[in-house]
Amino acid sequence: MSLFLFKSILATFFLLAGLIAVISMLTLMGRQGRKISANFLRKAHKISGFIFCVLLIVISYFCIKYWVTAGDQISARAIAHSVLALALFIIFILKILIVQFYKQFLKYVPVLGMIVFALSFIVFSTSAGFFFLRTFCEKGETVEAAVTPRTDLQGNVEKGALLYNNKCGACHYANKEDKKLGPGLKNILRKERLPHSGRPANIENIKSQLIKPVLTMPSFSNLTEQELADLLAYLETL
Ligand code: HEC
């Protein structure tokens, strides 16, 4: 199982735990004529809140590890995801602090709880939700117009190697096929298939990956045609 799939499954349970926590509290505090006992609802809130908290810590650990490895080369989606997750984390801690120590602010706790759940949903959508949609709903097609190789441009291997070190090296080994954050790129153009998507290993499909990556890799659509040619010339030597 890929790490991303594992994280996405954890995130699904995280969201479910948040949903149970918020619904149990809403029913306890806001529903007239409810039939479920207050004790049961309080317990459900506590247990689901605890699971939510543990999963938040476990998933954050994986995400921070990913970020440390990837460095600055991270997709815009992953940045938005992280900023929102940080906001979620802070509001969640604030809520726990109020419940435990600063009880004069207790009246704000239900609103904070709802904000935490809303943020959890957004944070889930920007990563696990994206992963599920990409994996199950979209087949990795090539980005037609942009990927036709430019035969008039001569790639410079040395410049390509520099670009590779700056932009790809954090996530891909160049000298082996082992996985770092993405698959190792040694022999990438000597094999029949690309390692992740299984598409034919050719320049068009690599260009397609750089412009519209299959999954979590950041897009490099801002590279110029010349830079792409340099990078591809270098990849051909691996
Ligand atoms: C933040 C980490 C990261 C960076 C930076 C990165 N990649 Fe990737 N790469 C991945 C991951 C993860 C995958 C697996 C597929 C996916 O998530 O899109 C991948 C997959 C690939 C593949 C295989 C695609 C397939 O269809 O199987 C190629 C080729 C590739 N990357 C080339 C590059 C090149 C060239 C660069 C630098 C310009 C680069 N990558 C930068 C993480 C990264």
Boltz pocket constraint, residues with backbone or C-beta under 6 A from the ligand:
constraints:
  - pocket:
      binder: B
      contacts: [[A, 70], [A, 73], [A, 74], [A, 75], [A, 163], [A, 164], [A, 167], [A, 168], [A, 169], [A, 170], [A, 171], [A, 172], [A, 181], [A, 182], [A, 183], [A, 188], [A, 194], [A, 195], [A, 196], [A, 197], [A, 198], [A, 199], [A, 205], [A, 206], [A, 209], [A, 210], [A, 213], [A, 214], [A, 215], [A, 216], [A, 217], [A, 218], [A, 220], [A, 231]]
      max_distance: 6.0
